[in-house]
Amino acid sequence: MIMNNMKKNKEKEEERKRLAKALKQNILKRKKQQQSRQSRPLSKFVCGEEFLGESAAEYPNIFEEALTTKLPSET
Protein backbone atom coordinates (compact mmCIF):
# COMPACT_ATOMS: atom_id res chain seq x y z
CA MET A 1 0.00 0.00 0.00
CA ILE A 2 2.76 2.46 0.93
CA MET A 3 4.70 1.58 -2.23
CA ASN A 4 1.54 2.16 -4.27
CA ASN A 5 1.11 5.65 -2.78
CA MET A 6 4.78 6.48 -3.31
CA LYS A 7 4.50 5.41 -6.95
CA LYS A 8 1.36 7.51 -7.44
CA ASN A 9 2.99 10.52 -5.77
CA LYS A 10 6.04 10.16 -8.00
CA GLU A 11 3.83 9.96 -11.10
CA LYS A 12 1.90 13.05 -9.99
CA GLU A 13 5.15 14.95 -9.40
CA GLU A 14 6.45 13.96 -12.85
CA GLU A 15 3.17 15.10 -14.41
CA ARG A 16 3.40 18.45 -12.58
CA LYS A 17 6.96 18.93 -13.85
CA ARG A 18 5.90 18.04 -17.40
CA LEU A 19 2.99 20.49 -17.28
CA ALA A 20 5.18 23.26 -15.82
CA LYS A 21 7.73 22.74 -18.60
CA ALA A 22 5.00 22.79 -21.27
CA LEU A 23 3.53 25.98 -19.80
CA LYS A 24 6.93 27.68 -19.77
CA GLN A 25 7.55 26.70 -23.41
CA ASN A 26 4.09 27.98 -24.36
CA ILE A 27 4.74 31.33 -22.66
CA LEU A 28 8.11 31.70 -24.40
CA LYS A 29 6.52 30.80 -27.74
CA ARG A 30 3.83 33.47 -27.26
CA LYS A 31 6.45 36.07 -26.33
CA LYS A 32 8.39 35.31 -29.52
CA GLN A 33 5.22 35.58 -31.61
CA GLN A 34 4.34 38.90 -29.99
CA GLN A 35 7.83 40.28 -30.59
CA SER A 36 7.78 39.21 -34.25
CA ARG A 37 4.36 40.85 -34.70
CA GLN A 38 5.62 44.10 -33.19
CA SER A 39 8.62 44.23 -35.50
CA ARG A 40 6.63 43.71 -38.73
CA PRO A 41 6.71 46.70 -41.09
CA LEU A 42 3.63 48.86 -41.37
CA SER A 43 2.06 49.47 -44.74
CA LYS A 44 -0.93 51.70 -44.06
CA PHE A 45 -2.29 54.96 -45.41
CA VAL A 46 -2.79 57.42 -42.57
CA CYS A 47 -4.18 60.88 -43.42
CA GLY A 48 -2.89 60.56 -46.98
CA GLU A 49 0.63 59.59 -45.95
CA GLU A 50 2.01 56.12 -46.54
CA PHE A 51 4.36 54.58 -44.00
CA LEU A 52 6.39 51.75 -45.52
CA GLY A 53 9.12 49.80 -43.82
CA GLU A 54 8.58 51.33 -40.40
CA SER A 55 8.03 48.95 -37.52
CA ALA A 56 4.99 49.10 -35.28
CA ALA A 57 7.29 49.68 -32.32
CA GLU A 58 8.60 52.90 -33.88
CA TYR A 59 5.09 54.28 -34.41
CA PRO A 60 3.08 52.97 -31.43
CA ASN A 61 0.51 55.81 -31.39
CA ILE A 62 0.27 56.55 -35.12
CA PHE A 63 -3.35 55.44 -35.40
CA GLU A 64 -4.34 57.18 -32.18
CA GLU A 65 -2.79 60.39 -33.51
CA ALA A 66 -4.58 59.96 -36.82
CA LEU A 67 -7.91 59.63 -35.04
CA THR A 68 -7.39 62.82 -33.03
CA THR A 69 -6.02 64.94 -35.90
CA LYS A 70 -8.52 67.52 -37.13
CA LEU A 71 -8.98 67.42 -40.87
CA PRO A 72 -9.93 70.55 -42.83
CA SER A 73 -13.67 70.88 -43.33
CA GLU A 74 -15.08 70.47 -46.82
CA THR A 75 -17.30 73.58 -46.64
C-alpha positions as CSV (number, residue, x, y, z in Angstrom):
1,M,0.0,0.0,0.0
2,I,2.8,2.5,0.9
3,M,4.7,1.6,-2.2
4,N,1.5,2.2,-4.3
5,N,1.1,5.6,-2.8
6,M,4.8,6.5,-3.3
7,K,4.5,5.4,-6.9
8,K,1.4,7.5,-7.4
9,N,3.0,10.5,-5.8
10,K,6.0,10.2,-8.0
11,E,3.8,10.0,-11.1
12,K,1.9,13.1,-10.0
13,E,5.2,14.9,-9.4
14,E,6.5,14.0,-12.9
15,E,3.2,15.1,-14.4
16,R,3.4,18.5,-12.6
17,K,7.0,18.9,-13.9
18,R,5.9,18.0,-17.4
19,L,3.0,20.5,-17.3
20,A,5.2,23.3,-15.8
21,K,7.7,22.7,-18.6
22,A,5.0,22.8,-21.3
23,L,3.5,26.0,-19.8
24,K,6.9,27.7,-19.8
25,Q,7.5,26.7,-23.4
26,N,4.1,28.0,-24.4
27,I,4.7,31.3,-22.7
28,L,8.1,31.7,-24.4
29,K,6.5,30.8,-27.7
30,R,3.8,33.5,-27.3
31,K,6.5,36.1,-26.3
32,K,8.4,35.3,-29.5
33,Q,5.2,35.6,-31.6
34,Q,4.3,38.9,-30.0
35,Q,7.8,40.3,-30.6
36,S,7.8,39.2,-34.2
37,R,4.4,40.8,-34.7
38,Q,5.6,44.1,-33.2
39,S,8.6,44.2,-35.5
40,R,6.6,43.7,-38.7
41,P,6.7,46.7,-41.1
42,L,3.6,48.9,-41.4
43,S,2.1,49.5,-44.7
44,K,-0.9,51.7,-44.1
45,F,-2.3,55.0,-45.4
46,V,-2.8,57.4,-42.6
47,C,-4.2,60.9,-43.4
48,G,-2.9,60.6,-47.0
49,E,0.6,59.6,-46.0
50,E,2.0,56.1,-46.5
51,F,4.4,54.6,-44.0
52,L,6.4,51.8,-45.5
53,G,9.1,49.8,-43.8
54,E,8.6,51.3,-40.4
55,S,8.0,49.0,-37.5
56,A,5.0,49.1,-35.3
57,A,7.3,49.7,-32.3
58,E,8.6,52.9,-33.9
59,Y,5.1,54.3,-34.4
60,P,3.1,53.0,-31.4
61,N,0.5,55.8,-31.4
62,I,0.3,56.5,-35.1
63,F,-3.4,55.4,-35.4
64,E,-4.3,57.2,-32.2
65,E,-2.8,60.4,-33.5
66,A,-4.6,60.0,-36.8
67,L,-7.9,59.6,-35.0
68,T,-7.4,62.8,-33.0
69,T,-6.0,64.9,-35.9
70,K,-8.5,67.5,-37.1
71,L,-9.0,67.4,-40.9
72,P,-9.9,70.5,-42.8
73,S,-13.7,70.9,-43.3
74,E,-15.1,70.5,-46.8
75,T,-17.3,73.6,-46.6
